[in-house]
Amino acid sequence: MMFDAHKGTSFVVRELLQKVEKQRTSLVIGVPKEDHKHEKRVPLTPETVSLLVESGYRVLLEAGTGMTINYTDSYYAESGAEIVGTPEEVFQADLILKILPPTLEEVSMMRPRATVFSFLHIHKLSLSLLELMSEKKINALAYELLYDNTGISPFVTSISEIEGTYSITLAAELLSNAHGGKGILLGGIPGISPTEVVVIGAGVAGTMAARAALAMGASVKVFDNDVVKLRTIRHELGNLVFTSTLQPNVLRNVFRSADVVIGAMQYINKTHFYRISNDLIREMKRGAVIIDIRMAQGGCFETTMEACLPGHPAVFEKFGVLHFCEMSLSSRVARTASIALSNIFVSLFSTMADCGGTDHFARFDRGFAAGFYLYSGKMVNRYVGNHFNIPVTDIGLFLPGY
C-alpha cells in the first residue's frame, strides 16, 4: 500500500473518503406535498432541512408542503431547501420522503431505481402499484418495518407516544355534549363514579393512553396477550391499573360498563391478528366511544375494519356506539408529529451519508435493511409479500457482505 508522504495518508484510504464525500453531496432528497385532506404531517421541518443541507444533501420541497404545520415556503428556502413548483420535479430525486405510501401516479413520476420512504399503510397498497414499482426497480422502505438497537422502530415508538396520549384528549371531546356525546366528563370528581376507560394493547400507545386517562381520574383497564407487556405497564403505572389477558368472559364484563375503549394493538410483522368481535361491541352501553388508533394496520375491532374501505366515513355509529376511525390520529397534531419524525430523520440521514448512501447503509445496518419491503423491485418482506401472495426474496442476496 502506497502512502502520500506529505499527507501521511494512504492513497487508497483517501480515494475511499473522496468516494464517500462524492456520494454524500450527490444525494438529493425530494419531499412532495401530500393530500392535505387526509394527511397533514410533513417528514422534515425547516430546522431539519438546515441540518441535512449542512451534511451535504440537497433537499427539493414541493411548494406549499409545510402549510399544514404552519411553516412557509420562505422559511424552508431560508433553511436551504430548493422550492419547486411541480411534483414531477420532486419525484426526480434519489430519495423520496413521504408520509403516505406512494400512489400509482407518484410512482410513474419516479426515476428508475429511486428509493421511497413512507409509512406502510398496507391497505393503501395494491398489486398493480407493487408491479409498477417492480418494473421500475424501486426501493421502497416503510418506517414501521425498520428497527434500531432495541429491536423496535423509532418511528412507531414516537408516533405511538403521540397517538396514545392524544386518544384520551379526543375521547374527552367525544364524550362531551359539544360533540354529540352523553355529556360525561372524562375522569372523575368527588361524589361521581369515574369514567371507565378500556385499553386494548399494552404497548407504547396503550401505556401512554392509560397514563393520560389515569391522570384525568378515570378508571383504567388494560388488556393484552403479552404478559411481559402487562407486567411492564403495571410496574410503570402502579396498582391503579387493572390488567388482564384477552379472556373473553373478562372482556365481556368490562365492555358492558366501559365508557371509552381505545384500540392500540400492534399488527405489523405479526402472525396472529386478534380483533374484538362484533358480539362484544353489541353489549356496550349506548353512547360509549371506541377510538381505533390502528386503522393504518387494519383496525383492532371487527366494526372498525370496514372503515378501511374507500369512501367509508371515519366517524360513525354502530350498535349505538360512536366509532372514531381516522387513519392517522397524529395527523390531528401534525406539527408535533412532524417535529418528532424530523428528529429521527436527522440521525438516520446523517448516518446514511457517513456510510455513503442507502445501499451501503443497508449492508452494514440490519435494522435499516429490515425496513425495505421492495429492494430493486423485488419483494423482500414476508409480512407484505404474504399479504399480496408475492414470492419473497432474501434482501441479503442484493447486499454483498450483509
C-alpha positions in Angstrom: 0.0 0.0 0.0 1.5 3.3 -1.1 1.4 6.4 1.2 1.4 10.1 0.5 4.4 11.2 2.5 3.2 14.8 2.6 -0.3 14.0 3.8 0.6 10.9 5.8 -2.5 9.1 4.5 -2.7 6.1 2.1 -3.9 6.8 -1.4 -6.5 4.0 -1.0 -8.0 5.5 2.1 -8.0 9.0 0.6 -9.8 7.7 -2.5 -12.4 5.9 -0.3 -13.0 9.1 1.6 -13.4 11.1 -1.6 -15.9 8.5 -2.9 -18.0 8.7 0.3 -17.9 12.5 0.1 -18.9 12.5 -3.5 -21.9 10.2 -2.7 -22.8 12.4 0.3 -23.0 15.6 -1.8 -24.8 13.9 -4.7 -27.8 12.6 -2.7 -31.0 14.5 -3.4 -34.0 14.2 -1.1 -37.4 15.0 -2.5 -40.3 16.0 -0.2 -43.6 16.1 -2.2 -46.8 17.6 -0.9 -49.3 15.1 0.5 -53.0 15.1 0.0 -53.8 17.6 2.8 -57.3 16.4 3.1 -56.1 13.1 4.5 -52.6 13.8 5.7 -51.2 16.9 7.4 -47.9 15.6 8.7 -44.6 16.6 7.0 -41.4 14.5 7.3 -39.0 17.4 7.5 -39.2 20.7 9.4 -37.1 23.7 8.3 -34.7 23.1 11.2 -34.1 19.6 10.0 -33.6 20.7 6.4 -30.9 23.1 7.5 -29.0 20.2 9.3 -29.3 17.9 6.3 -28.1 20.6 3.8 -25.1 21.2 6.1 -24.4 17.5 5.9 -24.2 17.7 2.1 -27.7 16.8 1.0 -29.8 18.7 -1.5 -33.5 19.0 -0.4 -36.2 19.6 -3.0 -39.5 20.6 -1.5 -42.8 21.0 -3.4 -44.3 24.4 -2.8 -46.9 24.5 -0.1 -45.8 21.3 1.6 -45.3 22.9 5.1 -48.5 24.9 5.2 -50.3 22.3 7.3 -47.8 22.6 10.1 -47.6 26.4 9.7 -44.1 26.6 8.0 -43.9 28.8 5.0 -42.0 28.1 1.8 -39.8 31.1 2.5 -38.8 29.6 5.9 -37.9 26.3 4.2 -35.9 28.2 1.5 -34.0 30.2 4.1 -33.1 26.8 5.7 -31.6 25.6 2.4 -34.4 23.8 0.7 -35.0 24.3 -3.0 -38.7 25.1 -3.5 -40.1 23.6 -6.7 -43.5 24.2 -8.2 -44.4 20.7 -9.5 -44.4 17.2 -8.1 -42.6 16.0 -11.3 -39.5 17.9 -10.2 -39.7 16.4 -6.7 -40.1 12.8 -7.8 -36.8 13.0 -9.8 -34.9 13.0 -6.6 -32.8 10.0 -5.5 -34.7 9.6 -2.1 -38.4 10.4 -1.9 -39.5 11.2 1.6 -43.3 10.8 2.2 -45.8 10.1 4.9 -48.4 8.2 3.0 -47.4 5.3 0.7 -46.8 6.3 -2.9 -49.7 6.2 -5.4 -49.6 4.9 -9.0 -49.4 8.4 -10.3 -46.5 9.2 -8.0 -44.6 6.0 -8.9 -45.0 6.8 -12.6 -43.2 10.1 -12.0 -40.2 8.5 -10.1 -37.0 7.8 -11.8 -36.0 4.1 -12.2 -34.1 2.7 -9.1 -35.3 5.6 -6.9 -35.8 5.0 -3.2 -39.1 6.0 -1.5 -39.6 6.2 2.3 -43.1 6.2 3.8 -45.4 4.6 6.4 -46.7 1.2 5.2 -50.5 1.6 5.4 -50.8 -1.8 3.8 -54.4 -1.4 2.9 -53.4 1.6 0.7 -51.0 -0.6 -1.3 -52.2 -2.6 -4.3 -50.9 -5.4 -6.5 -50.8 -3.0 -9.5 -48.8 -0.5 -7.5 -46.3 -3.1 -6.4 -46.0 -4.3 -10.0 -45.2 -0.9 -11.3 -42.6 -0.3 -8.6 -41.1 -3.7 -9.5 -40.9 -2.7 -13.2 -39.0 0.5 -12.3 -36.8 -1.4 -9.8 -37.9 0.9 -7.0 -36.5 0.6 -3.4 -39.5 1.0 -1.0 -38.9 1.4 2.7 -41.6 1.5 5.4 -40.9 3.3 8.7 -42.8 0.6 10.7 -40.5 -2.2 9.5 -37.1 -0.8 10.3 -35.7 -1.1 13.8 -32.9 0.4 16.0 -30.6 -1.2 18.5 -33.5 -2.0 20.8 -35.2 -4.0 18.1 -38.1 -1.5 17.8 -39.0 1.0 15.1 -38.2 4.5 16.5 -40.9 5.9 14.2 -43.6 3.6 15.6 -42.5 4.4 19.2 -42.6 8.2 18.5 -46.0 8.2 16.8 -47.4 5.7 19.3 -46.5 8.1 22.1 -48.3 10.9 20.4 -51.4 9.0 19.4 -51.8 7.2 22.7 -51.7 10.5 24.6 -54.0 12.3 22.2 -56.5 9.5 22.1 -57.6 10.4 25.6 -57.9 14.1 24.8 -60.1 13.1 21.8 -62.2 10.7 24.0 -62.9 13.6 26.4 -64.1 15.7 23.5 -66.3 12.9 22.0 -68.0 12.3 25.4 -69.0 15.9 25.8 -72.3 17.4 24.7 -70.4 19.7 22.3 -69.7 16.7 20.1 -72.9 14.8 20.5 -71.8 12.6 23.4 -73.6 11.7 26.6 -72.2 14.8 28.4 -69.8 12.9 30.5 -66.6 14.4 32.0 -63.7 12.0 31.3 -62.2 11.3 34.7 -63.9 11.8 38.0 -64.8 14.3 40.7 -65.9 13.7 44.3 -69.3 12.0 44.6 -69.5 10.8 40.9 -68.2 7.5 39.6 -65.1 7.9 37.4 -65.3 7.3 33.7 -64.3 3.7 32.7 -61.6 3.5 30.0 -60.5 0.2 28.5 -57.3 0.0 26.5 -56.7 -3.0 24.2 -52.9 -3.3 23.7 -50.2 -2.7 26.3 -47.5 -1.4 24.1 -46.3 2.2 23.9 -49.6 3.6 22.6 -51.6 1.7 25.2 -49.3 2.8 28.0 -49.5 6.4 27.1 -53.3 6.2 26.8 -53.6 4.6 30.2 -51.2 7.1 31.7 -53.2 10.1 30.3 -56.6 8.5 31.4 -55.3 7.9 34.9 -54.0 11.5 35.2 -57.6 12.7 34.5 -59.0 10.5 37.2 -60.5 7.7 35.1 -60.7 4.0 36.0 -58.4 2.2 33.6 -58.3 -1.4 32.5 -55.6 -2.7 30.1 -55.8 -5.9 28.1 -53.1 -7.7 26.1 -52.0 -11.3 25.5 -48.4 -10.4 26.2 -47.9 -10.9 29.9 -44.5 -9.2 29.8 -46.1 -6.0 28.5 -48.8 -6.2 31.1 -46.2 -6.6 33.8 -44.3 -3.6 32.4 -47.3 -1.3 32.3 -48.3 -2.3 35.9 -44.7 -1.6 37.0 -44.8 1.9 35.3 -48.3 3.0 36.2 -48.9 1.2 39.5 -51.7 -0.8 41.1 -54.4 1.6 40.0 -54.4 0.0 36.6 -56.3 -3.3 36.2 -54.5 -5.6 33.7 -55.7 -8.9 32.1 -55.0 -11.1 29.2 -57.7 -11.2 26.5 -60.0 -13.5 28.3 -63.5 -13.5 26.6 -65.5 -13.6 29.8 -63.5 -10.8 31.5 -63.7 -8.7 28.3 -67.4 -9.1 28.1 -68.0 -7.9 31.6 -65.6 -5.0 31.2 -67.1 -3.9 27.8 -70.6 -3.8 29.3 -69.6 -0.9 31.7 -66.9 0.8 29.6 -67.4 4.4 28.6 -64.4 4.5 26.3 -62.4 1.8 24.5 -59.1 2.5 22.9 -57.7 0.1 20.3 -53.9 0.0 20.4 -52.9 -3.5 19.3 -49.8 -3.8 17.1 -50.1 -5.9 14.0 -47.0 -5.1 11.9 -44.9 -8.2 11.3 -47.3 -10.3 13.5 -48.6 -13.7 12.5 -51.6 -13.6 14.8 -54.3 -10.9 14.4 -56.6 -10.6 17.5 -59.6 -8.3 16.8 -62.5 -7.5 19.1 -65.7 -9.2 17.8 -69.0 -7.5 16.9 -70.6 -9.5 19.7 -68.7 -7.7 22.4 -69.4 -4.3 20.9 -73.1 -5.1 20.8 -73.1 -5.4 24.6 -71.6 -1.9 25.2 -73.6 0.9 26.6 -75.3 3.2 24.1 -73.3 6.4 23.8 -70.0 4.7 24.6 -67.0 5.6 22.4 -64.5 3.5 20.5 -61.2 5.0 19.2 -59.2 2.8 17.0 -55.6 4.2 16.6 -54.5 1.2 14.5 -56.6 1.9 11.4 -53.5 2.1 9.2 -52.8 -1.6 10.2 -56.4 -2.8 9.5 -58.1 -1.9 12.8 -58.4 -3.5 16.2 -62.2 -4.2 16.0 -64.4 -6.0 13.6 -66.6 -2.9 13.4 -63.7 -0.7 12.5 -62.2 -2.9 9.8 -64.9 -1.8 7.4 -63.8 1.8 7.8 -60.6 0.8 5.9 -62.8 0.6 2.7 -62.7 3.6 0.3 -65.4 6.1 0.9 -66.4 4.8 4.4 -66.8 7.6 7.0 -64.1 7.8 9.6 -66.6 8.6 12.3 -69.8 6.6 12.5 -72.2 4.9 14.9 -72.8 1.2 15.1 -74.8 -0.7 17.8 -75.3 2.6 19.5 -71.5 3.1 20.0 -69.7 6.0 18.4 -66.7 4.8 16.4 -63.7 7.1 15.6 -61.5 5.6 12.9 -59.3 8.1 11.3 -56.2 6.6 9.6 -53.7 8.7 11.5 -54.6 10.3 14.8 -51.2 12.1 14.9 -52.2 14.0 11.8 -54.5 15.9 14.1 -51.5 17.3 15.9 -49.4 17.5 12.7 -46.8 19.9 13.9 -45.9 17.9 17.0 -45.8 14.7 14.9 -43.7 16.3 12.2 -41.1 17.6 14.7 -40.9 14.1 16.2 -40.4 12.5 12.8 -37.8 15.1 11.8 -35.8 14.4 15.0 -35.4 10.7 13.8 -34.6 11.6 10.2 -31.7 13.9 11.3 -29.9 10.9 12.9 -30.9 8.4 10.2 -29.8 10.5 7.2 -26.6 11.7 8.9 -25.6 8.1 9.5 -26.6 7.2 5.9 -24.5 10.0 4.5 -21.5 8.8 6.6 -22.0 5.3 5.2 -22.0 6.5 1.6 -25.7 6.2 0.7 -28.7 3.9 1.1 -27.1 0.7 -0.3 -24.0 1.0 1.8 -26.0 1.7 4.9 -28.3 -1.3 4.3 -25.3 -3.6 4.0 -24.0 -2.7 7.5 -27.2 -2.0 9.4 -29.7 -4.9 9.5 -32.3 -2.8 11.3 -32.3 -0.3 8.4 -32.2 -3.1 5.8 -35.3 -4.7 7.5 -37.3 -1.6 6.6 -37.4 -2.4 2.9 -40.4 -4.3 1.5 -39.1 -3.8 -2.0 -35.5 -3.8 -2.9 -34.5 -3.2 -6.6 -38.1 -4.0 -7.3 -38.1 -7.4 -5.6 -40.3 -8.2 -2.6 -38.1 -8.7 0.4 -40.5 -8.5 3.3 -42.6 -11.6 4.3 -45.3 -9.6 6.0 -46.1 -7.6 2.9 -45.4 -10.5 0.5 -47.8 -12.8 2.2 -50.5 -10.1 2.2 -50.3 -9.9 -1.6 -49.3 -13.5 -2.2 -46.0 -12.4 -3.8 -42.8 -14.6 -3.6 -40.3 -13.2 -1.2 -36.5 -12.9 -1.8 -34.0 -12.5 1.0 -32.6 -9.0 0.9 -29.2 -10.4 1.7 -28.9 -11.6 -1.9 -28.7 -8.0 -3.0 -26.3 -6.7 -0.3 -22.7 -8.1 -0.5 -21.3 -8.6 2.9 -24.7 -8.4 4.6 
